[in-house]
Amino acid sequence: MLRFATELVAWIATPWALWPYSWPLAVLAVLVLIGLPTVFSTPGDKEKVVVAVPGWGTVLLVLLQLVAAVTSAWWLFPAWAAVLVSLLAAATLVTERPRWRWLLAGG
């Protein structure tokens, strides 16, 4: 649930933050943040795998989402909201540890 909430912030805030500078970059951000995790996943972590990647690939994709959420929040939101997003991302790091351990051990 925490990971999904953080991903949702990344999916919305990143293109929103990029749009005034470059709409193609904003669209690319959506494709990267939503498309890559949809296409590339670790067998056993998702029911349907389009392109299989090792566990570290899935971990890197989640880290990309977390970094995008926090960076975009600080760029776009008032400080109090960016702090909340940062705390959400930190909590996600904690709750994801068992899954990441499993993924990095070979899934």
Secondary structure in CASP SS format (residue, H / E / C, confidence):
PFRMAT SS
TARGET T0000
AUTHOR 0000-0000-0000
METHOD secondary structure of the structure
MODEL  1
M C 1.00
L H 1.00
R H 1.00
F H 1.00
A H 1.00
T H 1.00
E H 1.00
L H 1.00
V H 1.00
A H 1.00
W H 1.00
I H 1.00
A H 1.00
T H 1.00
P H 1.00
W H 1.00
A H 1.00
L H 1.00
W C 1.00
P C 1.00
Y C 1.00
S C 1.00
W H 1.00
P H 1.00
L H 1.00
A H 1.00
V H 1.00
L H 1.00
A H 1.00
V H 1.00
L H 1.00
V H 1.00
L H 1.00
I H 1.00
G H 1.00
L H 1.00
P H 1.00
T H 1.00
V H 1.00
F E 1.00
S E 1.00
T C 1.00
P E 1.00
G C 1.00
D C 1.00
K E 1.00
E C 1.00
K C 1.00
V C 1.00
V C 1.00
V E 1.00
A E 1.00
V C 1.00
P C 1.00
G H 1.00
W H 1.00
G H 1.00
T H 1.00
V H 1.00
L H 1.00
L H 1.00
V H 1.00
L H 1.00
L H 1.00
Q H 1.00
L H 1.00
V H 1.00
A H 1.00
A H 1.00
V H 1.00
T H 1.00
S H 1.00
A H 1.00
W H 1.00
W H 1.00
L H 1.00
F C 1.00
P C 1.00
A H 1.00
W H 1.00
A H 1.00
A H 1.00
V H 1.00
L H 1.00
V H 1.00
S H 1.00
L H 1.00
L H 1.00
A H 1.00
A H 1.00
A H 1.00
T H 1.00
L H 1.00
V H 1.00
T H 1.00
E H 1.00
R H 1.00
P H 1.00
R H 1.00
W H 1.00
R H 1.00
W H 1.00
L H 1.00
L H 1.00
A C 1.00
G C 1.00
G C 1.00
END
